[in-house]
Each structure stands twice: as structure tokens, then as C-alpha cells.
Amino acid sequence: MDEPSHPIDDRESAYELFQRGQALIRGRHHAQAAVVLERASRAEPNKGSILEALGRACFNSAQYDRAKETFERLLEVDPSSPYAHFGLGQSLKRLGRRVEARTHLRLAVALDPRSALYRGALARLGTGPATTSRTGTGPTPIAEPGPRDGEPARDDEPARDEEPPAERQA
């Protein structure tokens, strides 16, 4: 009986899953993306790019506890990731844990002070229970970080018709 010549490379399949998850995020199919990216994360549990995308997909599909856990895992992999602190802060904010959220948003700003995304999220945290979008229709998507040099002025509440941010490579 013939055996397969080469087993499937887990990294390759994780990369393919990551790419498919990114495409689903771009199409704003966040819940589906979370399922695909969770599979990629099981194949590559310490891959920061996969955890970041999984955290975004969970947050944007209103799975805030799961997003929080994913961003905490990302911080275990990369403790100095400003985006992990940002995502964790945004998740904690949605869970009503504003004091903890403020701590992580401050850390995101401290790690990347030029980021309008992080500064804006910290400024919007304010003192009231802001848990809905500007239109009052529910939570709005968490954005991907912009470029580091000359970052555009973005916040975590992009316009509904805005193009999704550029994808990051695994």
C-alpha cells in the first residue's frame, strides 16, 4: 500500500487558513473568519499575525470574551505589541471593564505614541458607558493598525462604506 509521499505541512496549511480568514475579514464575514482563524491558530499557536487577525474577527463578531482571551494570548507571544494592548483594551471596554481597558489603551499609546488609532480610542473611552456606535446601531468594527510612518488619522470606528484596512502578512 502506498503512503503519501509528503504529509501536509502544518505551516503551509496555517498560512492558507490565515489567508482565507483575512479574505473573510475583508468581506466583513467576521464570525466565519473567526472559525477559520481558530483552526490556523491551532496549527500555529504562537503566530502573532494569526492571533491578531483572530482577535479582530472575534471582536467584530461581538465575541468580546473570546477577543479578550485572544489578545491576552497575543500579549503572551509579544508583550510589547501595541495592537494587542489596543485590541485587549477595546474588548475590555465592550465587556464593561473600563478601568482595565484604560490601562491597556494607555499602554498601546505609550508603545506607539504616533498612532491616531490608539490615541483616539483612549480619548473616546471617556467616563461614560459608550458601548454602541455613533449611530446607536450597535458595536462598530475594530480597525487594523495603520502604517507606522505617516499613519493616517483612523480610529476604531471606520465608516460603514470605508474600504477595509490593508491586510498584514503572516
ZAFIMAR-927354 format. One record per residue: x negated, y, z of N, C-alpha, C, O in turn; residue in three letters. Coordinates in pm, whole numbers, plus 32768, in hexadecimal, padded with zeros to 4 digits. Each point is the difference from the previous one (the first is absolute). Layout:
<recs>
XYZXYZXYZXYZAla;...
</recs>
This chain:
<recs>
7FAD7F8A80008053807680007FA8807C80007FA3800B804FMet;807B80517F5A7FB0807A7FF680268064806C80758018801BAsp;7F23802080248016806B80607FF280857FB87FBA80087F9AGlu;8086806080997FED80827FC17F6D802680057FBC7FE88064Pro;801380537F317F7380227FF97FD9806C80647F947FFA803ASer;80C380677FDB7FE3806B805F807F8024804C8066801E7FC3His;7F937FE080C28076802D804B801480957FEB7FA480487FDAPro;80D57FE5803F801E808F7FF17FAB804E80627FF97FDD8076Ile;7FC8808C7F5B7FAF80588054805E80588052804D804E7FC8Asp;7FAE7FA580BE8058804D80587FF080967FEB8062804A8004Asp;7F227FE37FE77FEC808F7FEA8044802D7F80803F806A7FFBArg;7FB67F457F9F804080237F818098800480128041805D7FD0Glu;7FF67F408072809080008011802B8072805D806A803A7FECSer;7F457FE68078801F807180577FFE80817FAF805580588013Ala;7F4B7FB47F937FF880787FAC807A800A7FA5803A806B7FF0Tyr;7FED7F257FD5807780017FAA807D802480508055804C7FD0Glu;7FB67F7E80A88072802380567FFC80938025806780448001Leu;7F227FEE801D7FF0808E8020802E80577F8A804980618013Phe;7F8C7F7B7F768027804D7F8980977FFC7FEB803D80657FDFGln;7FFE7F27803480917FF47FF180488052806C806580427FE4Arg;7F677FBA8095803A8051806C7FF680957FE3805F804A8018Gly;7F307FE17FB37FEF808E7FDB806480277F948039806D8005Gln;7FDC7F3C7F9A8061801D7F95808D800C803B804D80577FD6Ala;7FD47F548089808480098040800E8081804F806B803D8001Leu;7F2A7FEE8042800380808047801680727F9E805280598018Ile;7F657FA47F798011806A7F9A808F80047FCE8035806B7FE1Arg;800A7F218016808C7FF87FD580628019807280797FF57FEEGly;7F52802B8086804F801E807A80527F87802F806E800F8036Arg;7F5B7F7B7FB5803C7F8380317FB07FD5807B7FBB7F9A7FFFHis;805180B5806A7FA87FF1807480167F7E804D7F9E7FC3802CHis;80DD80127FE580187F8380497FC47F897FB57FC47FA7803EAla;804B80577F3E7FC47F957FB07F68800880067FBD7F9A8009Gln;800F80DF7FF37F6F801380087FCB7FC980847F957FC38004Ala;80B5805480687FD37FD080837FF37F6880027FA37FCA803CAla;80B97FF17F837FFB7F6D7FFB7F837FD37FB57FB87FA8802EVal;802F80937F5F7F8D7FDB7FAD7F7E802380487FA17FB18001Val;805A80C7803A7F85802C80427FE57FB180807F8C7FF28028Leu;80DB7FDD80197FEB7FA980757FB97F817FD57FA87FCF8047Glu;807D7FFB7F467FBA7F897FCB7F6F80207FE27FA77FB1801FArg;804080C47FA67F7680297FE47FB2800F80827F8A7FDB8007Ala;80B7805A805E7FC0801480827FDD7F7C80437F9A7FF68045Ser;80B97FA67FA97FE07F7C80387F857FC57FBB7FB07FBB803FArg;8041805F7F3F7F8C7FCE7FB67F81804D80237F937FC78004Ala;807B80BB80157F8E8058802180268053807B801F80777FF1Glu;7FDE7F4F80878035804580767FB5807D802A803780538049Pro;7F4E7FBD7F8E7FB18074802A7FE580627F8F7FA1804E8006Asn;80B17FAF7F937FEF80597F8D80508080801A807B7FFE7FFFLys;7F3E806F8017803F807F8022806180337F98806A80348023Gly;7F757FBE7F5E805880347F9780867FB67FFE8068803C7FE6Ser;7F947F438037807C7FB28005805380298079807980147FF6Ile;7F457FFA807D80478028807A803D808B7FF180708019802DLeu;7F4780427F93803480887FEB807E7FFC7FAA806480408022Glu;7F977F777F7080757FF67FA880747FBA8046807380287FF1Ala;7F6F7F70805B80687FB9804B8041805C8066807A80008010Leu;7F36804E80358037805F8061805C80657FBE806B801F8035Gly;7F6B80157F588054805F7FB580837FBE7FD6806B803B800EArg;7F8B7F4B7FBD80797FBB7FD280607FE78074807980117FF1Ala;7F527FC6808080567FE8807580408082802E80788004801BCys;7F3980667FEF80368081802D806D802F7FA0806B8029802CPhe;7F7A7FD17F54805F80347F9D807B7FA97FEE805F80287FBEAsn;7FA07F60807C80797FAD8000803E7FFD808C804D7FA58021Ser;7F9180BE802F8039801580867FE27F8D8061804C7FE8805DAla;7F467FD27F8D7FD27F97805B7F94803D805A7F8B7FDD7FF6Gln;809E807F80617FA18052804A7FAD7FB080647F8A801D8011Tyr;80B27F8080317FB17FAD805C7F937FB57FB37F8D7FFA802BAsp;809A7FCE7F657FA07FB67FAE7F95805D7FC77F8B7FDB7FF9Arg;809C809E7FDF7F9F80627FCF7F9D8022806F7F8880067FE9Ala;80AC8010808F7FAB802080737F9A7F9180167F89801B8010Lys;80A47F6A7FF17FA67F8E80157F977FF87F917F8C7FE1801BGlu;809D803A7F6A7FA27FF97F907F97806D800A7F8A7FE67FEAThr;809F809580377F9E806C800E7FA57FE880787F8B80287FFDPhe;80A77F97806C7FA97FDA80707F987F9A7FD37F8C80088027Glu;809E7F997F857FA07F9E7FC87F9880477FAB7F8A7FDE8005Arg;80A280857FAC7FA3804B7FAD7F9A804980577F8A80087FDCLeu;80A1802D80957FA28043805B7F9D7F9E803E7F8F8026801FLeu;80997F5C7FF37FA27F9B80307F947FE77F977F8B7FEB8021Glu;809C80177F607FA27FEB7F917FAA807B7FEB7F877FF57FEAVal;80B68082801B7FB9807E7FE6802E806A8065805B804D7FE3Asp;7F677FB68093802B805D80697FF680937FDB80428054803EPro;7F6E7FCD7F5E7FF1808D7FDB805380257F857FE480667FC0Ser;80807F4B801F8055801D7F8C8066806C8023805A7FE88051Ser;7F99808E7F7480648068801D808B7FD77FD1806380218041Pro;7FA67F987F4E80837FD87FCE80437F9C805D807B80038010Tyr;7F387FA4802E803A7FA1805F803B804A8078806C7FDF802FAla;7F4C8087800180358050806F807D804C7FD38061800A804CHis;7F9D802B7F3B807480477FCA80797FA27FF7806C80218030Phe;7F817F6B7F93806E7FA17FF180357FD0808680797FF18012Gly;7F2C7FF6804B802A7FD68086804E8071804380667FE88040Leu;7F6880937FB380468072803A808B80117FC6805F8019804AGly;7FAE7FDA7F348083800E7FC0805E7F90802B807780178015Gln;7F547F707FF880527F8F802C802F8014809080757FEA8020Ser;7F30804080368024801A808B80688070800A805B7FFA8053Leu;7F97806A7F598062806D7FFE808B7FCA7FE0806180238044Lys;7FAA7F877F5880827FC77FDA80387FA5806D80797FED800AArg;7F2E7FDB8048802B7FAA806E80208050807E80217FC78067Leu;7FD480BE7F8F8020805680717F91800E806680178031806EGly;7F717FA57F6F7F8E8005805C7FA880777FDA7F8F7FEF7FD2Arg;80A7808980437FC3807B7FD07F79802180407FA880337FBCArg;80477FB080C47F80801E80427F917FAD7FC17F9580357FE0Val;80847F4A800E7F9D7FA97FBF7FEB80297F6F7F907FFE7FCEGlu;80DC80287FEF7FF7802D7F757FA480787FF57FA980067FA9Ala;806A805A80B17FAE80797FFD7F6B7FDE80107FAB803A7FBCArg;80367F68809C7F757FD780157FC37FCE7F7D7F9180287FDCThr;80B67F817FDE7FC87FC77F857FFD80677F8F7FA37FFF7FAFHis;80BF8058804A7FFC80687F997F8D8061801B7FC0802F7FA2Leu;80267FEF80DC7F8C805680217F7E7FBC7FD87FA580417FCCArg;80527F3D804C7F887FB67FD77FF080027F687F90800F7FCELeu;80DD7FE27FE97FF980057F6D7FCA80877FD37FA980077FA9Ala;808A806580937FD180877FDC7F6E801180277FB2803A7FB4Val;80277F9480C17F75800D802C7FA17FB57FA27F91802E7FE5Ala;809A7F5F7FEA7FAC7FB07FA67FFC80387F737F9D7FEB7FB9Leu;80CB805B801D8006803A7F798045808980088073800D7FD7Asp;7F468057805E803F80838018802D80487F818052805B8008Pro;7F7C7F7E7F84802A80427F8380857FCC7FCB8038803A7FA3Arg;7FFA7F5B809580797FC27FCB807E804E8024802680098075Ser;8018802F7F26808080458014806C7F9C8029805C8024804AAla;7F997F617F88805F7F97802480017FEB8096806B7FFE803ELeu;7F207FF17FFD7FF77FE4808F8023807C805380487FF68064Tyr;7F85807D7F74801F807C80498095801C7FFD803A80288066Arg;80057FC57F27808F80197FF380527FA380578062802A803EGly;7F787F577FC780497F9F80537FF68025809380627FF6804AAla;7F2980357FE17FEE8029808C8053807D801D804080098069Leu;7FBF80567F3C804C807C801480967FE380058047803C8051Ala;7FE97F6A7F5B808F7FE07FFD802E7FAF807780777FFA801DArg;7F2C7FC7802980287FB08073804C8056806580637FD3803ALeu;7F6F80A87FDA804A805E805480287FC580857FB97FAD8039Gly;80BA80817FF9802E7FD2808380877FBB7FFA80297FC38063Thr;801F80467F2C80857FC47FF57FFC7F767FC47F987FD47FD0Gly;80DA7FE6803180067F777FCC80177FFC7F6A806B7FD57FD4Pro;7F3680577FDC800F80007F6E7FEC7F747FCB7F8F7FD27FF2Ala;80DF7FE87FF07FF57F777FCE80427FF07F7880097F907FCEThr;802680DC7FF6803C7FF67F7D7FBA805F7FA17FB48057802AThr;80667F987F577FC480557F9C803E808A800280608019804ASer;7F6980417F67803380887FF9809180047FD2804A805C8024Arg;7FE07F437F8F80897FFD7FCE805E7FB9806180797FFF7FEBThr;7F4F7FC5807E80527FBA806280327F797FD0805C7FC8803CGly;7F6B80027F5980307F827FC87FB37F888034801D7F8F7FD8Thr;7F848086807F7FB67F8F80367F6B80167FF67FD480687FCFGly;7FDE7F37805F7F70800D7FFF7FCB80127F7280377FC97FA0Pro;7F5E808280547FC380157F7F7F7C7FB47FF87FC77FDD8067Thr;8009800B7F227F8A7FAB7FEE7F82803A803E7FF0807A800DPro;7FB77F2D801A7F7C8027802D7FA880027F8480037FA37FB0Ile;7FAF80C580417FAE80117F897F7A7FBC80107FD37FE3806FAla;7FEF80047F217F777FCF7FFF7FA68079800E8024806D7FD2Glu;7F677F84806C7FA98074800E7FD380337F797FEF7FB37FA1Pro;7FFD80D080577FCF803E7F857F6A7FF37FF77FC07FC78059Gly;8006806E7F3C7F6E7FFE7FF17FBF804D8072803C805D8036Pro;7F4C7F807FEE7FBB803F80707FCF808D7FDD800A805A8054Arg;7FC37FBC7F357FCF80857FDA806B80497FB380337FCC7F9CAsp;7FF180AB80918065804E7FBB80887FBF8005804A80047F9FGly;7FD77FC080D1807E7FB7800F8077805C7FE6800380708032Glu;805E7F617F81807780537FE98052800D80807FF77FAC8059Pro;805680BC7FAF80548018807680787FA27FF8806380217FC0Ala;7F947F6C8082806B7F9D800380277FEC80907FB3801E805BArg;80C37FB07FBB80277FD88086803C7F757FFA7FFC7FC07F97Asp;803A801180D780347F778002808E7FF97FCC80407F97800AAsp;7FF380D67FBE808980017FCE800280337F6F802F806F7FE7Glu;7F9F7F407FBA7FFE802D7F76808D800D7FC8805D7FBE802DPro;7FB180987F71808180117FBE802B7F7B7FC47FAB7FB07FD8Ala;80D68039802180347F807FCE7FD57FE57F707FED7F8C7FDAArg;800380DE7FD57FDD7FEB7F747F6A800C7FE87FD47FFD7F8DAsp;7FDE801080DC7F70800E7FF27FC17F7B7FD9802D7F96802CGlu;7F6E80707F817FB77F887FDB7FBF7FC5807C7FCD804B8053Glu;80337F327FBB7FBB7FC580737F6B801F7FF97FCA80127F92Pro;7FF27FF480E17F72801D80007FB17F957FB7802F7F8F7FEEPro;7F5A80957FE87FA97FA37FB97FE17F8980597FF2800D8079Ala;80037F7E7F497FE67F87804D7F6E7FF980287FA9803B7FBFGlu;803E7F7C80AC7F787FE9802E7FD87F747FD780547FA77FF4Arg;7F2D80457FF67FCE7F7D7FD67FE37FA980797FDB8031806AGln;80367F4C7F857FE87FA0806E7F6E7FF3801E7FD97FB48059Ala;
</recs>
